[in-house]
Amino acid sequence: MNTNLNLKSNDIRCAGCKASIERVVSAIGGVENVNVDVDTQSIHVSLRDSEAEPAVRAAIKEAGFALEN
């Protein structure tokens, strides 16, 4: 079952941040799509399985971005 994950990080400030997050999240198994919006500092992830959510959150944090939610 597909799951949409909407996250926010006030640490997203530039295109480099966007690229970093999209790169690490897209490498996780179970991730169908990831889109980072610099203007709204939001991260939208489509997952094939909600079990990938902890790995997505961990990868973002390990990349240096604190999550607000």
N, C-alpha and C positions, 0 to 999 in steps of 0.2 A: 504494500500500500504506500502510495506517495505521501510525503509529508513536506510541508513548507515551513521553513525556519526563518524567522525575521529577527535579526539581532542589531544592536547598536553599539558603536564604539566612538567615543569622543576623540580617540587617538588617530582617526582617519583624517588626514589633512591634505593629501596630494595623490597624484596619479601613481606614484611609487608605492604608496600605502595600498591603494586599490590593487595594483598588480601583485604585490606580495601576498595579500590575503587570498585573492583569486587563485594564485598558483598553489598555495599550500592546501587550500580547501578542495580544489578540483582534483588533487592527487589522492584524496581519501576514497576508498571503496564505498559505494552506495550513494555517492554524490552525483546527481544528474546535471545540475547547473548551479553556478554561483555568480552573483552579480553584486558588486559593491558600488554604492553611490556616494561619492565624496561630498557632494553638497549637503546631503541629509545625514551623512556619517552612518549609513545603514548597510547591512549585509543581508542579502536575500539568498537563501540556499534551498534548492529542491532536492529532496532525498528520496531514494527508492525505498528506504527502510528507516524508520525512526531510530533504530539502534545505532545509526551512525552519528547521531547528534552529539554524544559526549566526545567523540573523536574530533568533530568539527570545532566544538568549543575549545578543546585542548589545543588544537593546531593553531587557532587564532591567537590564543593566549601565549603559546610558545613563540609565535612570530613577533610578539611584543605589543599586542593590542589588547587592552583591557576591555572587557565587555560590560555594558551597562545593564543588560538583562540576561 
